[in-house]
Amino acid sequence: MVSMLAMMACSEPEATETELFEAAEVHYRGGNYGEALSGYEAFLKRYPASPLAPTVEMRLRNIHREVSSVMERQGSPSPVYHGSRGDQSAAAAPLKVPKPPAPPSPDHANE
């Protein structure tokens, strides 16, 4: 029983609502969208009725919109998926993103 109490005392306490939100915000503001997404999703899972939930949902939409915008730009390099911290299986594997079709050449524009 003493060892169980010692283990409980040594374990990290769960992040508070504010701590979890702020951690995701730091990643969001730093442009680290993968970590921000993970943080915001964990926040919503743990605190779905929080007064901060609408802000978190807005941040998630912003991240998805920004990533979509970057992905649609011609000539953009393909993003590289680094996986989560513990996931080494997909580290540095390039994402397969189809290239947009080339615009019609001026020779064939009036056909």
Residue pairs with C-beta under 8 A, 6 or more apart in sequence:
15 23
17 43
17 46
17 47
17 50
17 52
20 39
20 42
20 43
20 46
20 47
21 43
21 50
21 52
21 55
21 56
23 39
24 35
24 36
24 38
24 39
24 40
24 42
24 43
24 56
24 59
25 36
25 59
27 33
27 35
27 36
27 39
28 36
28 40
28 59
28 63
33 63
33 66
33 67
34 82
34 84
36 59
36 63
37 60
37 63
38 84
40 56
40 59
40 60
40 63
41 60
43 50
43 52
43 53
43 56
44 53
44 56
44 57
47 53
50 56
70 76
70 79
71 79
71 97
72 100
74 100
78 94
78 95
78 96
78 97
79 94
79 95
79 97
80 92
80 93
80 94
80 95
81 90
81 92
81 93
81 94
81 95
82 90
82 91
82 92
83 89
83 90
83 91
